Amino acid sequence: INQHVNNTFYFSWLIDALPFDWLLAHRPVLMDVMFRAECSIGDTVNIAHEDTSPLEKCHLIYNQDGKELAKALTRWEGK
């Protein structure tokens, strides 16, 4: 109705961008997300992540114009 996606999509996008082997061997124990802007239906979404330590990742979600939509920090533990 309001033409933008809800916040649960952001979490799914972050997880889907990680390698499958990583997800099989680890589980999340912390997620800190900062929502910066709305994502409208039809936007192209890009996700980047960087390891800040062996079990911690920094994620960035941005749209086709380079506008930052969300930033997140995740911490993981081995299964």
One Martini backbone bead per residue (centre of mass of N, CA, C, O) as a GRO file, in nm:
protein
   79
    1ILE     BB    1   0.058   0.062  -0.022
    2ASN     BB    2   0.341   0.243   0.042
    3GLN     BB    3   0.584   0.145  -0.163
    4HIS     BB    4   0.748  -0.021   0.063
    5VAL     BB    5   0.962  -0.203   0.231
    6ASN     BB    6   1.021  -0.396   0.490
    7ASN     BB    7   1.258  -0.478   0.735
    8THR     BB    8   1.276  -0.791   0.680
    9PHE     BB    9   1.428  -0.776   0.409
   10TYR     BB   10   1.704  -0.685   0.507
   11PHE     BB   11   1.779  -0.942   0.653
   12SER     BB   12   1.758  -1.133   0.412
   13TRP     BB   13   1.971  -0.993   0.237
   14LEU     BB   14   2.212  -1.031   0.423
   15ILE     BB   15   2.205  -1.343   0.429
   16ASP     BB   16   2.197  -1.400   0.114
   17ALA     BB   17   2.498  -1.266   0.070
   18LEU     BB   18   2.609  -1.511   0.195
   19PRO     BB   19   2.776  -1.781   0.211
   20PHE     BB   20   2.667  -2.098   0.241
   21ASP     BB   21   2.904  -2.219   0.405
   22TRP     BB   22   2.885  -2.014   0.635
   23LEU     BB   23   2.588  -2.081   0.722
   24LEU     BB   24   2.648  -2.383   0.796
   25ALA     BB   25   2.888  -2.298   1.023
   26HIS     BB   26   2.688  -2.062   1.123
   27ARG     BB   27   2.554  -1.829   1.375
   28PRO     BB   28   2.370  -1.584   1.491
   29VAL     BB   29   2.409  -1.345   1.789
   30LEU     BB   30   2.422  -1.058   1.630
   31MET     BB   31   2.217  -0.760   1.543
   32ASP     BB   32   2.296  -0.434   1.403
   33VAL     BB   33   2.060  -0.197   1.282
   34MET     BB   34   2.061   0.075   1.039
   35PHE     BB   35   1.817   0.278   0.928
   36ARG     BB   36   1.819   0.526   0.656
   37ALA     BB   37   1.612   0.418   0.423
   38GLU     BB   38   1.393   0.370   0.190
   39CYS     BB   39   1.253   0.101  -0.002
   40SER     BB   40   1.137   0.075  -0.308
   41ILE     BB   41   0.950  -0.048  -0.527
   42GLY     BB   42   1.193  -0.138  -0.787
   43ASP     BB   43   1.445  -0.137  -0.660
   44THR     BB   44   1.784  -0.168  -0.657
   45VAL     BB   45   1.980  -0.400  -0.470
   46ASN     BB   46   2.276  -0.370  -0.268
   47ILE     BB   47   2.533  -0.591  -0.128
   48ALA     BB   48   2.773  -0.554   0.134
   49HIS     BB   49   3.072  -0.716   0.279
   50GLU     BB   50   3.280  -0.719   0.583
   51ASP     BB   51   3.543  -0.817   0.763
   52THR     BB   52   3.627  -0.730   1.109
   53SER     BB   53   3.635  -1.034   1.182
   54PRO     BB   54   3.604  -1.370   1.192
   55LEU     BB   55   3.292  -1.308   1.352
   56GLU     BB   56   3.260  -1.028   1.185
   57LYS     BB   57   3.021  -0.807   1.016
   58CYS     BB   58   2.985  -0.565   0.758
   59HIS     BB   59   2.695  -0.404   0.627
   60LEU     BB   60   2.558  -0.295   0.299
   61ILE     BB   61   2.274  -0.109   0.185
   62TYR     BB   62   2.193  -0.021  -0.158
   63ASN     BB   63   2.108   0.154  -0.426
   64GLN     BB   64   2.128   0.248  -0.761
   65ASP     BB   65   2.230   0.549  -0.647
   66GLY     BB   66   2.396   0.490  -0.360
   67LYS     BB   67   2.194   0.479  -0.140
   68GLU     BB   68   2.170   0.441   0.192
   69LEU     BB   69   1.961   0.208   0.371
   70ALA     BB   70   2.173   0.013   0.530
   71LYS     BB   71   2.335  -0.089   0.839
   72ALA     BB   72   2.548  -0.365   0.962
   73LEU     BB   73   2.609  -0.582   1.245
   74THR     BB   74   2.764  -0.903   1.277
   75ARG     BB   75   2.755  -1.194   1.487
   76TRP     BB   76   2.931  -1.508   1.526
   77GLU     BB   77   2.905  -1.871   1.546
   78GLY     BB   78   2.985  -2.179   1.572
   79LYS     BB   79   2.831  -2.506   1.533
   0.00000   0.00000   0.00000
